[in-house]
Amino acid sequence: MTYSTNHTLKSSTNKQLAQHLFTRRTVIPFRKDVLWRIERGIVRTLTWSEDGTSITLGYWGLGDIVGYPLSTVNPYQIECLTSVEASILPPHLWHEDINALLCHIQQAEELLTILHRKPTSIKLWQFLVWLSEKFGRDLEQGKLIDLNVTHQDISEVLNTTRVTITRLLQKFEEEGKILRHKRSIVLNLPTKLTKP
């Protein structure tokens, strides 16, 4: 596990929060008694089934709070998808971040709603829109999903096969709905169509 204490941040009550740096693909340490606030970078929370299949629970970024106390899922893991800076948020300070906790619930419900869409093409499209709203940045060509997710990562989230995701992304590209930008995806839609 590669992480290091970087420095401390002051919370709204001027208490010092221990801050840690994590490298890409590092697993943030399991702690039952703390939450982690993401100060920089992107993580995903996940579990896995009895046969070892990964089940993504969510993607989280700047200002989001993650941690075992927010879940009853076991096993539970927080994986860094980029380099990450995170602060430890001890229980006596949780009440200070009620908005972040509410946001966590709302995002989890949004993702759950997307997972129940049919057919898979609509489910994939809604997931891409969700990612673009959470991790997107505007380019001249559209909205860049500023997150390097593989076809396999997407298939795990949407509970389908990598082959299906690859086929649908190719179809979206042929239809002009998406553009490829290096290893990322750009949604090619007017802003009003990407809003729920």
Wavefront OBJ file of the C-alpha trace (Angstrom):
o trace
v 0.000 0.000 0.000
v 1.532 3.264 -1.108
v 0.321 6.268 0.803
v 1.843 8.965 2.896
v 0.740 11.660 5.251
v 1.131 14.879 3.353
v -0.055 17.678 5.565
v -3.102 18.711 7.539
v -6.168 20.731 6.633
v -8.299 22.809 8.915
v -11.948 21.869 9.139
v -14.651 24.474 9.594
v -14.044 24.312 13.360
v -10.297 24.852 12.903
v -9.383 21.286 13.863
v -6.498 19.740 11.947
v -7.408 16.868 9.612
v -4.786 14.284 8.724
v -4.313 14.223 4.978
v -2.846 11.371 2.948
v -1.576 10.927 -0.604
v -2.329 7.747 -2.548
v -1.065 6.620 -5.933
v -3.247 5.351 -8.779
v -4.693 1.851 -8.188
v -3.831 1.976 -4.477
v -6.481 0.751 -2.065
v -7.254 3.266 0.677
v -6.824 1.606 4.093
v -9.894 0.002 5.644
v -10.998 1.862 8.774
v -14.303 1.256 10.541
v -14.066 4.449 12.559
v -13.382 7.150 9.951
v -14.635 8.542 6.684
v -12.351 9.830 3.945
v -12.991 13.172 2.238
v -11.561 13.327 -1.289
v -9.560 16.544 -1.674
v -8.125 15.699 -5.117
v -8.483 12.794 -7.532
v -11.060 10.084 -8.182
v -11.835 6.830 -6.369
v -14.315 4.054 -6.818
v -15.919 2.043 -4.076
v -16.424 -1.618 -4.794
v -17.152 -5.057 -3.519
v -17.071 -8.429 -5.228
v -19.296 -11.456 -5.532
v -18.629 -14.984 -4.330
v -17.097 -15.850 -7.717
v -14.703 -12.882 -7.545
v -16.590 -10.569 -9.930
v -16.047 -6.885 -9.119
v -19.142 -4.847 -8.313
v -18.630 -1.086 -8.507
v -20.654 0.776 -5.884
v -19.812 4.283 -7.057
v -17.307 6.795 -8.412
v -16.309 9.666 -6.153
v -14.272 12.845 -6.574
v -13.515 16.269 -5.129
v -15.455 16.956 -1.932
v -17.072 13.513 -1.799
v -16.981 11.419 1.351
v -16.426 7.663 1.275
v -15.737 4.992 3.827
v -16.876 1.826 5.499
v -19.256 3.597 7.921
v -21.405 4.565 4.892
v -21.872 0.949 3.824
v -23.070 -2.376 5.127
v -21.540 -4.170 2.143
v -18.811 -6.654 2.993
v -16.211 -6.794 1.547
v -15.867 -3.061 0.909
v -12.922 -1.381 -0.783
v -11.915 2.116 -1.917
v -9.639 2.052 -4.968
v -7.825 5.110 -6.325
v -8.445 5.575 -10.060
v -6.030 8.513 -10.166
v -3.528 9.862 -7.694
v -5.631 10.926 -4.714
v -5.347 13.289 -1.789
v -7.790 12.442 1.007
v -8.435 13.700 4.511
v -9.404 11.497 7.426
v -12.720 12.648 8.856
v -13.183 11.269 12.398
v -16.701 10.584 13.772
v -16.864 13.697 15.958
v -16.620 15.837 12.776
v -19.123 13.975 10.562
v -21.909 16.426 11.384
v -19.857 19.208 9.762
v -20.104 17.516 6.370
v -23.821 16.729 6.280
v -24.121 18.135 2.737
v -21.419 15.781 1.484
v -23.145 12.867 3.222
v -26.475 13.786 1.600
v -24.717 14.097 -1.760
v -23.291 10.592 -1.292
v -26.799 9.176 -0.847
v -28.155 11.095 -3.851
v -25.337 9.942 -6.135
v -25.737 6.326 -5.060
v -29.466 6.518 -5.857
v -28.779 8.136 -9.243
v -26.411 5.324 -10.139
v -28.887 2.702 -8.939
v -31.584 4.256 -11.147
v -29.265 4.128 -14.157
v -28.468 0.459 -13.516
v -32.149 -0.432 -13.848
v -32.607 1.225 -17.252
v -33.374 -0.926 -20.285
v -32.171 -1.624 -22.912
v -28.432 -1.676 -22.278
v -27.844 1.101 -24.829
v -29.960 3.510 -22.749
v -28.282 2.323 -19.553
v -24.836 2.956 -21.086
v -25.833 6.359 -22.440
v -27.247 7.492 -19.088
v -24.092 6.281 -17.344
v -21.907 8.270 -19.743
v -24.050 11.366 -19.128
v -23.750 10.797 -15.357
v -19.959 10.498 -15.629
v -19.784 13.647 -17.783
v -21.775 15.627 -15.226
v -19.628 14.412 -12.338
v -16.177 14.302 -13.950
v -16.670 16.202 -17.198
v -15.129 19.310 -18.584
v -16.245 21.335 -21.548
v -14.331 21.167 -24.814
v -15.192 22.765 -28.132
v -16.331 19.328 -29.391
v -18.538 18.535 -26.368
v -18.163 17.320 -22.802
v -15.006 15.316 -22.051
v -15.360 12.585 -19.432
v -12.135 13.354 -17.590
v -11.769 9.845 -16.211
v -9.885 6.985 -17.785
v -12.358 4.095 -17.539
v -11.921 0.983 -19.635
v -14.655 -0.913 -21.440
v -14.199 -3.592 -18.763
v -14.708 -1.016 -15.967
v -17.930 0.170 -17.611
v -19.178 -3.378 -18.150
v -18.620 -4.156 -14.457
v -20.650 -1.126 -13.391
v -23.499 -1.877 -15.804
v -23.485 -5.651 -15.224
v -22.957 -6.574 -18.851
v -20.097 -7.837 -20.998
v -17.097 -5.894 -22.236
v -17.980 -6.978 -25.788
v -21.434 -5.383 -25.457
v -19.928 -2.114 -24.182
v -17.369 -2.031 -27.006
v -20.102 -2.660 -29.604
v -22.389 0.037 -28.179
v -19.586 2.605 -27.902
v -18.681 1.948 -31.550
v -22.341 2.437 -32.475
v -22.484 5.714 -30.498
v -19.334 6.858 -32.291
v -20.775 5.979 -35.714
v -23.954 7.904 -34.822
v -21.861 10.926 -33.806
v -23.041 10.827 -30.172
v -19.503 10.428 -28.866
v -16.012 11.270 -30.020
v -12.771 9.661 -28.910
v -10.176 11.952 -27.365
v -7.010 9.929 -26.728
v -8.283 7.255 -24.309
v -11.250 9.304 -23.120
v -14.786 9.869 -24.367
v -16.352 13.176 -25.406
v -20.141 13.406 -25.410
v -21.240 15.300 -28.489
v -24.599 16.700 -27.375
v -26.051 20.109 -26.629
v -25.871 20.919 -22.909
v -29.660 20.814 -22.452
v -29.785 17.167 -23.552
v -27.286 15.994 -20.962
v -29.340 17.305 -18.050
v -31.692 14.843 -16.304
l 1 2 3 4 5 6 7 8 9 10 11 12 13 14 15 16 17 18 19 20 21 22 23 24 25 26 27 28 29 30 31 32 33 34 35 36 37 38 39 40 41 42 43 44 45 46 47 48 49 50 51 52 53 54 55 56 57 58 59 60 61 62 63 64 65 66 67 68 69 70 71 72 73 74 75 76 77 78 79 80 81 82 83 84 85 86 87 88 89 90 91 92 93 94 95 96 97 98 99 100 101 102 103 104 105 106 107 108 109 110 111 112 113 114 115 116 117 118 119 120 121 122 123 124 125 126 127 128 129 130 131 132 133 134 135 136 137 138 139 140 141 142 143 144 145 146 147 148 149 150 151 152 153 154 155 156 157 158 159 160 161 162 163 164 165 166 167 168 169 170 171 172 173 174 175 176 177 178 179 180 181 182 183 184 185 186 187 188 189 190 191 192 193 194 195 196
